[in-house]
């Protein structure tokens, strides 16, 4: 027979301890986010549909994005045991400088549309955590304002080669003078991809207050109040433009872009040069021959050509072709620290994250971006410990295979 008794008050006290109440609503909201998908859920609740879909969506049927994420899901890890992993070092050297984590914040356009704190908040988080921040040509905060907000951060500038070469040269000069040490040249945008969510939402910059957006705004009052009571939402590096995002991109992007333009950028930019948007091994080899210090395997987050190559699957052939001539980075599809570890194990020198930190920004501004970094760091450390590796350099392709 089971012997029963009344519980002692001291025993009940141990069981009935309430969690401390967090008074700040943003901190309370973010405390419940334990993964990047959790941040995405919060972001969707707090952001109007058009702005959220701009971040969350991809081109056409969105197959490129799904395939990139599925590639990471198909990774099988192979741990080693008895390796002593109490002290894990997540730092790497990226283009000759130390980064405390093996990833950088990718360049993202229209960032203050996601949250009014925008690029300044992301740059401050990069500075605090010792990792690089990339400012987009399509950014909503100027080069100089970002430099002022995070003077000690390692800052990169992303450039599209426009039809107006003079404008591009001016941006490069401004970025260099403001302390940006690396240029990311995006080459996968001869024309804009068909981002159908944006088309269906009628996305414009700044957002147009139609009946549809008014109704949506009624369920997101904080977002609209912040938009209307802070500096106007514009492209900080561009002259004023009225129209849809697709119309703007097609006006700016240059379908005549070729290797002569890459040579021009290389000659005009005195710092490190990275070419973003590589989707086959031959192109990776060629841009390194033309002076690129690194290449980024990227299908633009699935936002340009649908059914494009998946960067993680493309990585081995690019590494063979580049053969140490330049660093090889990777983006698209990364939603966890385990994804980053998998990419590094398979040979990538670093990763870029975009949607992950934008979900954090939408969920809670600067504190949300910091929460994103904390999540990824925690997941990376745990994955490395379970794999039996203490440093990024200890990772090998045998630790992560594709099934």
N, C-alpha and C positions, 0 to 999 in steps of 0.2 A: 504494500500500500504506500502511496506517495504521502509523505509527511508534509503538512501545510502549517503555515504560521502567518501572523500579521507582519507586514514589512515594518522595519524600524524607520522613524523619521529621517535619520541620516542616510538611509538607503534610498528613500524616495527623493531626497534632495539631489542625489547624484543623477537620478534619472530625469528629473523635471527641471533641469537647468535650461532656461530660455537663452536663445542666441542673443548676443548684444544687439540692440536696435541701432541701425545706422541712420542718422538723421538726414544726411545729405541724400536727396533722391537719386542723383547721378551715381554716387558711390554705391548706394543700395542696389540700384539696377545692375551695375556692372559686376557687383559681387556674385550675382547669380550666373554670370557668363563664365563657363569653364572651358569652352572650345570656341574656335572661330565660327562654326555654324551657330552657336549660341549668340555670338555677336551679330551674326547675320539676322537672326530672328528679331533681336532688339532693334536693329537698324530698320528692318521692314516696318515695324510698328511706329517708328518715330519720324519717318521720312515720306514725303509725298511719292506717289507711285512713279511719276516720270523721273524724278531724281534717283530713286532707288533702282529703277530698271536700267537707267543709264550705266550704273555701276555693275549691276548683277547680270545684265544681258550680254549677248554676243551676236554674231552675224547670222543671218538667214535662219536655218533650223537649229543653230547653236550646237552642231555636232562636234566642231573642233574643241569647244570648251568641255563638253561631256567626255570626249575621248581623252583629253589631257588629264582630267580628274580620274577617269577610270584607269589610266596607266599607273597612276600612283596607288590606286586601290589594288592593283594587281601585283604590286611588289610583295615579294616574300622575303622576310628578314631571316638571317642565319646567325644566331648569337654564338659567341664563345663564352665559356664559363671560367670561373676562378681567375679573373684578371685583375681584381682589385680596382674598383671604380668609384671609390668614395669621393675622389676629387676629379671632376670633369672640367676640361677647358674647351669652351666653345669658340674661342677666338681663331681668326684666320688672317692671312695677309691678302689684301685685295689691291692689286696694282701698286705694290710696294709699300702700302700703309696698313697698319693693324686695324681690324674691325673686331669689336668684342663679340659679335655674332656673325655667322657666315651668310648674312643676307643684307640687302639694302632696300630702302623704300623706293619702289618704282615710280617713274614719272606718271602722273595722272592729271588729266584735264578737268576743268570745271570743279576743282576741289571744294571751293567755298559754296558750291551748290549743294554739296552733301551735308555740310555743317558750316556755319558762319565763321568758325575758328580757322578753318581751311589750312593752307600750306604752312602758315606760321606755327600752328600747333604740331603738325607732323615734323617739321624741322626741329622744333624744341625737343620732341621726344627722341629724335635721332641724336641730337647733341647729348642729351642726358644718358643715353644708352651706348654711346660710342659706335654708332653705325652710320653709313652714308644715307643722305637724302637726295633725291633727284627732283628737280623742278622742271615741269613740262613747259614747252612753248605755249601750250594751251592752258597754262596755269592762270589762276585768278588772283595771284599775289605777285608783285613785281620781283625781279631779280634783286633789286636793292633792298626791298622790304624783307625778303627772306634772309638776306645776309645780316640785316640788322636784328632780326628776331632770334637768330641762332648763329652768332658770330664764331663760335668755336666748333660748330658742326662741320663735318666733311660734306661739302656740297658739290653736286653734279648738276649739269644743265643738259636737258634733252632738246634736240633740235630737229625740226623737219626742214629739208631743203625746199624752200618755197620757189614759186615762179619769180619772186622778187629777191634776187641774190643779195642786193644791198641790205635789205632788212635782216637777212640771216647773218650777214657779216657784222651788222650793228649789234645784234643780240649776242654773238660770240664775244665781241669786244667788251660789252657790258658785263657779261658773266665772268670773264677772266679778271677784269678790274675789280669785281666784287668778291673775288676769292674762290670762285668755283674752279676746282682743279681738274675736272674730267668732263668731257663732252660725250653724250650719248646720241649718236646719229641714228634716227629711226628710218629704215629703208623699205619697210613693207607697206607703204601707203602711197603708191602712185595715184590711187583714187581711194575714196572712202568706201569701206565695206557697207553692206546692206544690213544695218542694225535695225531689225524690224520692230523691236519694242519701242525704240525712239520714234520710228515712223508712225506707229500706231498711237503713241502718246502725244505726237505733235510737239516734241521737245524743242524748245528754242532757248537761246541765251540772250538776255535774261528770260526766265519763264514768263509766258504770257498768261495774264489773268483771265482765262476763259471761264465759261460756266463750269466746265469739267474740272479745271484746276481749282476753282472757287469751292466746289463741293468737296473735292479732295482736301483742300486746305482747311476746311472746317474740322476735319478729323486730325489735323496736324497743326494746331494753332501756334505752338512754340516755334516750329520751323519757319512759318510765315512771319511771325513777329521778329525773329532774328534776322530774316532776310530783309525786311522792310526798315529795320532800325539800325542796320550797320551799313558800311560803305557799299555803294552799288556793285552788283555782281557783273563784272566785265572781264574780258581777257586782258590781263595786265600787260602782256607783251604785244598786243595787237591793237590796231585802230578800231573804232567802234564798228560793229557789224550787227545788222538786224536780219534775222532769218533763222532757218532750222540749222541744227548741227551739221547735217549732211551737206547742206548748201555751202556752209562755211568751209568744211573740209575740202570739198571739191574745188573751191575757189583758191585755197591755199596750196594744196598738194600739187606736185609737178609730175605728170606721167612721163616726162622726158628724162627723168633722173637716171644717171648712168655712172660708170666708174670714173669718168672725168670729174664729175661733181664730188665724188669721194676724195679724189686727189686734191681738189680745190679746198675742201674742208680740212684735210690733213695739213695742207700748207698754211691755212689761215689760223688754225687752232694750235696754240703753243703747249697745251697740256696733254693729258692722256686722252686717247680717242677710242671709244667703244662703239661698235656697230650693232644695232639692235634690230631684230627681225630676220635673222638668218634661219633658213628653213631647208637647207641641204648642205652636204659636206663640201661640194665644190665651191659654193659661194663663200663658205667659211674660210677655206684655203685662200681664195682670191682676195678677200678683203684684208686678211692678215698680210698678204704680199703687198697690198697697197697702203700699208702703214697702220692698220688697226692694232691697238694694244690688247684688245679683248673682243670677243663676239658674244652676243646674247642669242641663244636659241629661243625663239619666241614666235608664236603665231598671233601676237598682239592680244593675248588673252582670249583668243577665239573671235576677235571682233573685226577681222578683215576678211580673209578667205575662209569660208566654211569648208570643212573636210580637209584642212591643211594638215601637214605632218605634225605629229605629236612630239614636242621637244624632248621628253624623257626617253622616248624610243629612238629618237634621232641622235642622241648624245654619243653613243659609242663610235659611230661612223665619223662624226665630226672630230672627236678626239684623235682618231687615227689619222685623219687628213691634216689637221692643224699640227699635230705631232710636236706640241710644246712651243710652237711659234707665237702663241698668244694665249691669254686666259680664255676659258670657255665658261660662260655663265648660262643660267637657265631660268625661264619664268613660264607662267601659265599653268593653272591647275593646282597651285600650292595652297592647301587649306589647313596644314598642321605642321608641327615641328618634325613629325615623323616623315612627312613628305620631303622636307629640307634635308634631313639625314639621308634619305634614300637617294636624292639627287647627288649629294656629295659623295656617297659611297660609290655611285656609278661613274664618278669622275669629274663632275662639275666643280669648278673652283669657287663658285658662289651662286646665290639665287637672288632674284628680285621678287618682292611681294607687292601686290597692288590691291586687289579686292579685299584681302584680309584686313589691311589697316584701314581701308575706307569703311568697311563694316564697323570697325571700332570707332572711327570718327563720327559716323552717323549715330552710333549708339550712345556716345558720350563725349564728343569733342576730344580735347587733348587727353583726358583721362581714359577715354575709350581706346585711343591709339596706344597708350601705355599698357592698357589691359591686353591688347593684341600682342604686344612684344612680350609681356609676362607669360602669356599662354604659350606662345611659340618657344620661348626659352625653356619653360618647364617641360614641355613635350620633347624638345630636343635632348635635354639632359637626361630625362628618364629613358628615352629610346637608346641613347648612347650607353647608359649604364646597363640596360638590359641586353644590349648587343655585346657588352664586354669591351668597350673602347673608351679610352680616357681623353683622347684628343681627336680633332677633325682629321689630322694626318694619319691616324690609325685606321680610318675607314677604308675598306677595300671593296671592289666589285663583288667579291664573294659574300659580303655581308648583305647585299640586296640584289636579288634576281627578279626578273620579270617572268611571271608564270604564263 
